Amino acid sequence: MQRLKLTAACLLLIVVAGCGGGEEEGTALKKSSSAAPVPVQAAQAPRADRPAGGNQKKAISSRQEPQKPAALTAEQMENGFTVLTEPPPNFQVLSAGPNEQADQFAVVLPEEGVSSSSFKVTPPPAAGGSGQRAASQKLPEGFEAVAGSGASESGWPLQIRCEKDDSIFMFIPGGGGPLGADAGPADASPQLTIPLKPFYMQQHEVTLKQYRVYRDDVFATKKRYRPQPLNVDSPDNHPALGLAWGEGGFYARWIGADLPTEAEWERAARTEAGWRTPWGNGRAIWSRSRELHQIDPVMSFRTDVSPYGVFDLAGNAREWVSDWYSDTAFADAAKRPLDLPNWPGPRKPSIDNHRVVKGNGPDWSVWHRAAQHMSHEAADIGFRCVLRLDAGEEEQDEKKKSTRRN
């Protein structure tokens, strides 16, 4: 049985074909709103040998025999649920568990040979919810909150815009971030838990259009020439490819950001639950044919997105991160406590001048890592940036008080 997790930030229409011959349109379940589309995320039910996939707010379970739809509760009607079509549905809305997010729910597809249903999902009205908090933290210069994006519990806007390259950054909460996997390849095991401070990550790889703005600005202000990407003749919305590691760092500093560490990159992809892929632990479901190392316009595949709203971490360009590559980095780190936040990786590489490259792992697994010479201009390697956050004013004041008390 396959489980799809949908993040309720949008209107989504899915028609799933049954394996018993042809398609049959069943019942639609709808929550009324007018938001824009969001991705489907596939996540198998957790097993003992796999990381847990986290909780979901609303669960919709399949029934092998269609059942008469139950009357809607007052709470469901208040939240905009309506039954749209006949015959009776395969799906039933179940109650939420503790500590479950308000904007997520799960769908379980029928077994082979059982007809599927068509259903439509839209989010609840915008009022209320954690995403509607007002931002209270001050952003670094050159960045501004995206209007209407809401704020995290700590007061950071959930989406911000970089003024220099017009890119969108998504908020990634701090906490223990999973890195690697116990059952993964030798150079990515054992799994580590890395303490991370909150940060922002660009929603997609730096595009050719954004890189062109950077080149023009550097030449205009400093009269310095920056190299062209290898795919300079591709459409503007393709990731900028074939740039050395150092060029990614120059770009990041130009916008006031950094290249991500490997731990930050995996946290943005896997969440604190430690999923194998951005959409969970299940197989990939693409809207059209997709192969490893295939390059497309950024954000082309709506299912290659993490719950934080970061796209193309499993596929599209492979990406530079800041860490030195060492084939024993994880094993060495497991021998000592990693209690300092934002572990930058090993102090030296096991192969001279090689950095870590992430993405396009076998079976789309995001714990996959590869070594690449930092001066090499590979035709399938791009990059994205992160914005690290200082402690908020309240936290800084508390630290000052604690220092005075001690």
LINVEN-V16311 format. One line per field, one symbol per residue. psi: psi as a letter, one per 40 degrees, with the letter a starting at -180 (. if undefined). burial: + if it has 24 or more other C-alpha atoms within 12 Angstrom, else -. A space follows every 10 residues. Layout:
psi->???
burial->???
This chain:
psi->hhhhhhhgei hhhhhhhiee haihhbihhh hhafiiiiih hhhihiidei iieiiidhhh iihdhhihhi iiidddddee hihdiiaiie ihhiiiiifi iefiiihhii iiehiaihih hiiiiehaid eeiiheihii heiiihheea iideehidhi hhddefihii hhiiahhiha hdeaidefii hihhhiiiii iidiihiddd dddddddddd defhhiiiid fdeiideiih ifiidddddd ddddefaiii idddddddde aeefididea eaiihieihh iiehhiiifd heeghieeeh ifddabiihi ieiihheedd dddeeihgeh ifheaidiie hhfhihhiif ihfeheeiii hhheehghee haiiiihihi iidddddddd ddddd.
burial->-+++++++++ ++-+-+---- ----++++++ +++----+++ +++++----+ ++++++++++ +++-----+- ---------+ +++----+++ +++------- -+++++++++ ---+++++++ ++++-+---- +--++-+-++ --++++--++ ++-+++++++ ++-+++++++ ++++++++++ ++-+--++++ ++++++++++ ++++++++++ +++++----- -----++++- +-----++++ ++++++++++ ++-+++++++ ++++++++++ ++++++++++ +++++----- --++++++++ ++++++++++ ++++++++++ ++++++++++ +-+----+-- -+++++---- ---+++++++ +--+++++++ ++++-+++-+ +++++++++- ---------- ------
